[in-house]
Amino acid sequence: MRKNNKQSFSNKVYAVVKKIPKGKTLSYKQVATKAGNPAAARAVGTLMRKNYDENIPCHRVVRSDGKIGQYNRGGPQRKMELLMEERYAYERR
């Protein structure tokens, strides 16, 4: 039964992250809260670290202390580049 709960939380996390619009970010804790478990920020980080689905914009999830955090597809520098590109595109609209 625990496995089903874990899968359910994972699906909720991915659904929350999919809804983060370009030019915006949420913290790992905010994502965990929206997915139903405010104490699971680290679990969100683990899910994002293992995510390679391009439809889930894990680069839009950042640390709550203002730091960018890691990115599994190029490191923190690539994550920042993607966020800056999206912010620029969003602000130009």
C-alpha positions as CSV (number, residue, x, y, z in Angstrom):
1,M,0.0,0.0,0.0
2,R,2.9,2.4,0.7
3,K,4.1,2.1,-2.9
4,N,0.7,3.3,-4.2
5,N,0.9,6.3,-1.9
6,K,4.4,7.1,-3.1
7,Q,3.3,6.8,-6.8
8,S,0.3,9.0,-6.0
9,F,2.6,11.7,-4.5
10,S,5.0,11.4,-7.4
11,N,2.1,12.0,-9.9
12,K,0.8,14.9,-7.8
13,V,4.3,16.5,-7.8
14,Y,4.7,16.1,-11.6
15,A,1.2,17.6,-12.1
16,V,2.1,20.6,-10.0
17,V,5.4,21.1,-11.8
18,K,3.8,20.8,-15.2
19,K,1.5,23.8,-14.3
20,I,4.4,26.2,-13.4
21,P,4.2,28.7,-16.2
22,K,7.2,29.9,-18.1
23,G,8.9,32.8,-16.4
24,K,7.8,31.6,-12.9
25,T,9.3,29.3,-10.3
26,L,8.1,27.4,-7.2
27,S,10.3,26.2,-4.3
28,Y,10.6,22.5,-3.6
29,K,8.6,23.2,-0.4
30,Q,5.9,25.0,-2.3
31,V,5.6,22.0,-4.8
32,A,5.5,19.6,-1.8
33,T,2.7,21.6,-0.2
34,K,0.7,21.8,-3.4
35,A,1.1,18.1,-3.8
36,G,-0.3,17.5,-0.4
37,N,2.8,16.9,1.9
38,P,4.5,20.1,3.1
39,A,7.2,18.1,4.8
40,A,8.3,16.4,1.6
41,A,10.5,19.0,0.0
42,R,13.4,16.6,-0.2
43,A,11.3,14.0,-1.9
44,V,10.4,16.6,-4.5
45,G,14.1,17.2,-5.0
46,T,14.7,13.5,-5.5
47,L,11.8,13.3,-8.0
48,M,13.2,16.3,-9.9
49,R,16.7,14.9,-9.9
50,K,15.4,11.6,-11.5
51,N,13.1,13.4,-14.0
52,Y,14.1,13.3,-17.6
53,D,10.6,13.9,-19.1
54,E,10.9,17.1,-21.1
55,N,7.2,17.8,-20.5
56,I,7.9,18.3,-16.8
57,P,9.9,21.6,-16.4
58,C,11.9,20.6,-13.3
59,H,14.2,23.6,-13.9
60,R,11.4,25.8,-12.6
61,V,11.7,24.3,-9.1
62,V,14.2,26.2,-6.9
63,R,15.4,26.2,-3.3
64,S,13.4,28.2,-0.8
65,D,16.6,30.0,0.4
66,G,16.9,31.8,-2.9
67,K,19.6,29.6,-4.4
68,I,19.0,28.0,-7.7
69,G,19.6,24.4,-6.7
70,Q,20.8,21.5,-8.9
71,Y,19.7,20.5,-12.4
72,N,20.0,17.0,-13.8
73,R,20.4,18.2,-17.4
74,G,23.4,20.4,-17.3
75,G,23.9,21.6,-13.7
76,P,23.0,24.9,-12.0
77,Q,24.4,27.0,-14.7
78,R,22.1,25.4,-17.4
79,K,19.2,25.7,-15.0
80,M,19.8,29.5,-14.6
81,E,20.2,29.9,-18.4
82,L,16.8,28.2,-19.0
83,L,15.1,30.4,-16.3
84,M,16.6,33.6,-17.8
85,E,15.6,32.6,-21.3
86,E,12.1,31.9,-20.2
87,R,11.9,35.1,-18.1
88,Y,13.1,37.2,-21.0
89,A,10.6,35.6,-23.4
90,Y,7.8,36.0,-20.8
91,E,8.7,39.7,-20.2
92,R,8.8,40.5,-23.9
93,R,5.2,39.5,-24.4
